[in-house]
């Protein structure tokens, strides 16, 4: 159970760090398009970071209150960062560090969820 909590906690922190890293690029995006389109792009830039923050909070809750029944929720919520990582690999290639941050967070969370399923008999 302790290993599951540690893995889920680390996954949560890493995903929050990834969201912050992504958000820091908001200023860069501001110059890509002018006018209304630029405003929309700036708003949309922060959507993944918000999604990742929500997923990180789910994982943090699961680390704080580890229960077997939360494992499927962890796996389901991992689809969000995993799908973005896959799309980024297709778009920019595997050299982008954000991809590896997302994949590492997903791996930690999935392993933590598996440990929850194995170790707790609630």
N, C-alpha and C positions, 0 to 999 in steps of 0.2 A: 504494500500500500504506500509506503514511504517513497519508493522509486516512482510510482505512478504520480504522486503529488509533485515530486521534484520535476519530472518530465513535463507535466502539464503546466507547472509554474514557469519553467524555462521557455516553453512554447509560447505562452502568453506574453512574456516579456519580449521575446524575439519578434513576435508579430506586432506588438506595439512599437518596437523600435523600427520595424519595417514601415509601418504606417507613418511614423515621424520622418523617416528618411524620404519616403515618397512625398509627403506634404512639403518638405523643404524645397522641392522642385516647383512649387506653385509660382514663384517669382519668375522662373525661367519660362514657364508656359505663357505668362502674360504678354510676351512679345510675339508669340506665334501668329496670332490672328488679330485683326483690328475690329473695333465696333462691337456689335451684338454677338457676333460669332466668337470673338475673343472672350467676352464675358461668359458666354455659355461654356466655352472650353475651360476657363478658369474654375467655374463651378463644378463641372464634371470631373476635373482633375482630382478633386478631394473625395469623390464617391468611393473609390477603392479604399482609401485610408479610413473612412468612416466604417465601411464594411469590415475591414480587418480589425479595427478597434472593438467592434461589437463581438466578433469571433473571439478575440483575445479575452474579452470580459467573460464570455461563456467558458472558455478554458480555465480562466482564473477561478471562476466559481467552482468548476469541477475539481480543481486542485485544492481549494479551500474546504469543500465539502464532498470528498470523494465517495461516490456511490456507483455501484455497478450499472444502475439504470441510466446513468449519464453517458456511458460509453457510446451508444448509438448517436446521441446528440453531438458528441465530439467529432465522430467520424463524418456525420452529415455536414457539420459546420466547416470541416476541413476542405470540403469541395470548393469553397469560395477562394481561399488562397491558392489551392492546387490548380484550379482552372486558370487563374490569372498567371501563375508561373508557366503553365503550358503555353498559353497564348503569347507570353513574353518571349519564350524560347523560339516560337515560330516567327515572331516579329523582329526581334533584335539579336537573337542568337544566345548561346549559353554563357557568354562572357560577362553579361550584366550582373552585378553583385546582388541586386534585389531579388533576382530569380532564386539564388541560393539561400537567401534569407527566408524567402517564402517556403521553399522546399524543406529546409531544415526545421522550420516551425511546424510544418505539417507532419514531418517524420517524428518529431518529438511528441506532438499531440496524439498521433495515431498509436505510437508505442505506449504512451501513457494510458490511453484508453484501453489498449489490449491488456496492460498490466492491471487496470481496474477490474476488467472482466475475469482475469485469472485469480487475483488476490483477495477479492472481497466476496464474502458470501452473506450478503445482507438480504 
